[in-house]
Amino acid sequence: MAQASKNARTTSATQKFFCSCGGEIKMKTLFENGKIKNVAECEKCKRVERRPSDFK
């Protein structure tokens, strides 16, 4: 019997983060000074942090 590959068996779930104001947090990529920088931004209050867990 054929086996399913390891990647086919894993479930992919995206985690949603929410700000204290009630808005959803989205990850954005910025290109500044020749470097790529990932930041998390709240859609509602436009607060910007380094990662989604910093909003707590």
C-alpha positions as CSV (number, residue, x, y, z in Angstrom):
1,M,0.0,0.0,0.0
2,A,1.3,3.4,-0.9
3,Q,2.3,5.8,1.9
4,A,1.4,9.5,1.9
5,S,4.3,11.8,2.2
6,K,5.1,13.5,5.5
7,N,4.1,16.9,4.1
8,A,0.8,15.6,2.9
9,R,0.0,14.4,6.4
10,T,0.6,17.7,8.2
11,T,-2.3,20.1,8.7
12,S,-1.7,23.7,7.9
13,A,-3.5,26.2,10.1
14,T,-3.0,29.9,10.1
15,Q,-3.2,31.6,13.4
16,K,-5.0,34.9,13.7
17,F,-3.9,37.6,16.1
18,F,-6.0,40.4,17.5
19,C,-5.0,43.7,19.0
20,S,-6.5,45.0,22.3
21,C,-8.5,47.5,20.3
22,G,-10.3,44.6,18.5
23,G,-8.6,44.9,15.1
24,E,-6.8,42.1,13.3
25,I,-3.0,42.0,13.2
26,K,-1.4,41.6,9.7
27,M,2.2,40.9,9.0
28,K,3.8,43.3,6.5
29,T,7.2,43.3,4.9
30,L,9.1,46.6,4.5
31,F,12.2,47.3,2.5
32,E,14.3,50.0,4.3
33,N,18.0,50.8,3.9
34,G,18.6,47.8,1.7
35,K,17.2,45.4,4.3
36,I,13.9,43.5,4.5
37,K,12.0,44.1,7.7
38,N,8.9,42.2,8.9
39,V,6.5,44.1,11.1
40,A,3.1,43.4,12.5
41,E,0.4,46.2,12.1
42,C,-3.1,46.4,13.5
43,E,-5.6,47.2,10.7
44,K,-7.9,49.2,13.0
45,C,-5.6,51.4,15.1
46,K,-2.5,51.3,12.8
47,R,-0.2,50.3,15.7
48,V,3.1,48.8,14.5
49,E,5.1,46.3,16.5
50,R,7.9,43.8,15.7
51,R,5.8,40.7,16.1
52,P,2.2,39.9,16.8
53,S,2.9,38.7,20.4
54,D,4.1,42.2,21.3
55,F,0.5,43.5,21.2
56,K,-0.4,41.9,24.5
